[in-house]
Amino acid sequence: MNPNVMAEQTVSVAVQLDAVSKVYGSGSGSVIALDNVTLSFRRGTFTAVMGPSGSGKSTLLQCAAGLLRPSSGQVLLDDKEISRLSEKESADVRRERIGFVFQSFNLLPALTAIENITLPFRLAKRTPDQEWLNSLLSVAGIAEHVGRHPHELSGGQQQRVAICRALAPRPQVVFADEPTGNLDTRSSREILELVRAIVDRLDQTVIMVTHDPGVAAYADAIVFLADGHVVDTAGQLAATDVAERLTRLADD
Ligand SMILES: Nc1ncnc2c1ncn2[C@@H]1O[C@H](COP(=O)(O)OP(=O)(O)OP(=O)(O)O)[C@@H](O)[C@H]1O
C-alpha cells in the first residue's frame, strides 16, 4: 500500500474509512457500491479519487463526507465517528467541519459573490473570521470582484467564489466532485492551481473525485477504485501515468 494514502502511526489523518461498505437497495436488485473499503486521507494533502464510471467514487465521497450513511463500517473525521450520527448532529458536522465544491457552482444569482460566500454565516448568525476571509479572497484572486453577481463573473471566477464559500468556515476537509467539469482548459488549470495553493499555503485537506488524469496529476496522492474496491493507490503521478493505470484497470 502506498504510504501517501494509507494510515501510518506517525501521519496525521484527516479522514479514516474503516471497512466501509455501501449497498443500495435490497434482495436480488441490490448493488454493492462500496465493498469493505479501508482508507485514510492525510491532513494537509490533496487526494484524487479515480476509477471507471460506476466504480463507487461518488458513493465513497458521500460516505466520507457524512452525506450518506454506510451499510457497515465506520468513518472518522479527525477521530470523530460521523457515520452513525443523528440527522441534526450530521448537519452540524457538515456545516462546521466540511466544505463542498461541486461541478455546478451552486451560487445564488440574486446575491453578490461576497454575499454568497458569507451567506452560511448570516444564516447561522455568526461572524466570519475576516482575516481568514481576506487571505482566502487574495489567494483565490477574486478580491476585486466580490461585489459582482454570478452572471457578471466567468465560470472560473464563479468556481473560485464557490471554493471561497466552501473554505470560509475553515473546514477540516474540503470534498470536491469534478469541480473543473464545467470549465475550459485554462480555467480548469487555474482552479487546480488554486486548489494546490489552498493545500500548500493554507494547509487544507482536499479530497476530489475526477475522471480526468490531467486533474489527478495535481494531487499528492491518488486512489483508484474499481467495482467498489480500492484496487490501487499512488503518490504524485504524471497525467500520462495516471491514464496508463486507468487503462490497465479498464482492461482487468
Ligand atoms: N441511489 C442509488 N441507488 C441505487 N444504485 C446506486 C445509487 N447510487 C449509485 N448507485 C450504483 O452504485 C454504483 C456506484 O455508483 P457511484 O455513483 O458511486 O459511481 P461513480 O464511480 O461515482 O460513477 P460515475 O463516474 O459514473 O459518476 C453504480 O453501480 C451505481 O449504479
The ligand as an SDF file (V2000), in Angstrom:
LIG
                    3D

 31 33  0  0  0  0  0  0  0  0999 V2000
  -29.0690    5.8430   -5.2280 N   0  0  0  0  0  0  0  0  0  0  0  0
  -28.6500    4.7210   -5.8240 C   0  0  0  0  0  0  0  0  0  0  0  0
  -29.4600    3.6410   -5.9060 N   0  0  0  0  0  0  0  0  0  0  0  0
  -29.0420    2.5000   -6.4900 C   0  0  0  0  0  0  0  0  0  0  0  0
  -27.8140    2.3180   -7.0150 N   0  0  0  0  0  0  0  0  0  0  0  0
  -26.9750    3.3610   -6.9760 C   0  0  0  0  0  0  0  0  0  0  0  0
  -27.3480    4.6180   -6.3840 C   0  0  0  0  0  0  0  0  0  0  0  0
  -26.2980    5.4620   -6.4960 N   0  0  0  0  0  0  0  0  0  0  0  0
  -25.3210    4.7770   -7.1200 C   0  0  0  0  0  0  0  0  0  0  0  0
  -25.7240    3.5260   -7.4110 N   0  0  0  0  0  0  0  0  0  0  0  0
  -24.9240    2.4600   -8.0550 C   0  0  0  0  0  0  0  0  0  0  0  0
  -23.7660    2.2640   -7.2510 O   0  0  0  0  0  0  0  0  0  0  0  0
  -22.6080    2.0580   -8.0750 C   0  0  0  0  0  0  0  0  0  0  0  0
  -21.5740    3.1440   -7.7520 C   0  0  0  0  0  0  0  0  0  0  0  0
  -22.1070    4.4140   -8.1420 O   0  0  0  0  0  0  0  0  0  0  0  0
  -21.2870    5.7770   -7.9750 P   0  0  0  0  0  0  0  0  0  0  0  0
  -22.1840    6.8680   -8.4300 O   0  0  0  0  0  0  0  0  0  0  0  0
  -20.7210    5.8300   -6.6180 O   0  0  0  0  0  0  0  0  0  0  0  0
  -20.1080    5.5310   -9.0300 O   0  0  0  0  0  0  0  0  0  0  0  0
  -19.1160    6.6080   -9.6970 P   0  0  0  0  0  0  0  0  0  0  0  0
  -17.7990    5.9240   -9.7760 O   0  0  0  0  0  0  0  0  0  0  0  0
  -19.1880    7.8880   -8.9690 O   0  0  0  0  0  0  0  0  0  0  0  0
  -19.7600    6.7360  -11.1320 O   0  0  0  0  0  0  0  0  0  0  0  0
  -19.6790    7.9710  -12.2070 P   0  0  0  0  0  0  0  0  0  0  0  0
  -18.2280    8.1440  -12.5350 O   0  0  0  0  0  0  0  0  0  0  0  0
  -20.4430    7.4520  -13.3760 O   0  0  0  0  0  0  0  0  0  0  0  0
  -20.3030    9.1730  -11.5630 O   0  0  0  0  0  0  0  0  0  0  0  0
  -23.1110    2.0830   -9.5040 C   0  0  0  0  0  0  0  0  0  0  0  0
  -23.3470    0.7460   -9.9090 O   0  0  0  0  0  0  0  0  0  0  0  0
  -24.4120    2.8630   -9.4210 C   0  0  0  0  0  0  0  0  0  0  0  0
  -25.3030    2.4570  -10.4400 O   0  0  0  0  0  0  0  0  0  0  0  0
  1  2  1  0
  2  3  1  0
  2  7  2  0
  3  4  2  0
  4  5  1  0
  5  6  2  0
  6  7  1  0
  6 10  1  0
  7  8  1  0
  8  9  2  0
  9 10  1  0
 10 11  1  0
 11 12  1  0
 11 30  1  0
 12 13  1  0
 13 14  1  0
 13 28  1  0
 14 15  1  0
 15 16  1  0
 16 17  2  0
 16 18  1  0
 16 19  1  0
 19 20  1  0
 20 21  2  0
 20 22  1  0
 20 23  1  0
 23 24  1  0
 24 25  2  0
 24 26  1  0
 24 27  1  0
 28 29  1  0
 28 30  1  0
 30 31  1  0
M  END
$$$$
